[in-house]
């Protein structure tokens, strides 16, 4: 019998993990999942109250977590986040870029302001935080970066011009950063969820016919749930994914298959 304990591949004990957008939705669930495998969480969010609540939830379950405010669209805020965590925690092992916005509007009705805001948060924000934290990881010679892409990185949906452009950019940015940084010990990968019911997407699902339309495109016949992405996040954060570079793992109930 092999004496090797493969369970240790997923052990994140005392690894320092930053989750942007960790105050709610997918980010909060991923943060809880990483904490469950032993990571020390930094919940970074534009909404301090949400970040504090998420940190308290993890602490209440016996985990380690703290909250920090960050604006992912502001380079100085992104660099301050990386500096504070690296200085006070001694290192940064994991970064999850989960901060994002979601908007659906026909292309002809999409305002320049909405287009710019979507790209600024969903794509530029991922780049700015990755750049700041990636510099720390490259200096220490190791790290895992996980970006939140989407099935919209790969398939086209009416009304998703801004959102799909931003998430398609995330998938390709993931490839480029993966190639650039892997020899420095930093793995960059992404998760592409299907349409997931969160506080951000729920207003759309409440529109007449929307839920049925979305469900009709998912072969498994159900919406994504925040917990669905936790396994992929733990895998990509752990030693089990040390040879995985620049990939987007689609957690989508079959949405991207046809």
Secondary structure, DSSP 8 states (H G I E B T S, - for coil): -----GGGGG--TT-EEEEETTTSHHHHHHHHHHHHTT-EEEEEES-HHHHHHHHHHHHHTT-EEEEEE--TT-HHHHHHHHHHHHHHHS---EEEE---------GGG--HHHHHHHHIIIIIHHHHHHHHHHHHHHHHT-EEEEEE--GGGTS--TT-HHHHHHHHHHHHHHHHHHHHHGGGTEEEEEEEE-SB-STTTHHHHTSTTHHHHHHTT-TTSS-B-GGGGHHHHHHHHSGGGTT--S-EEEESTTGGG-
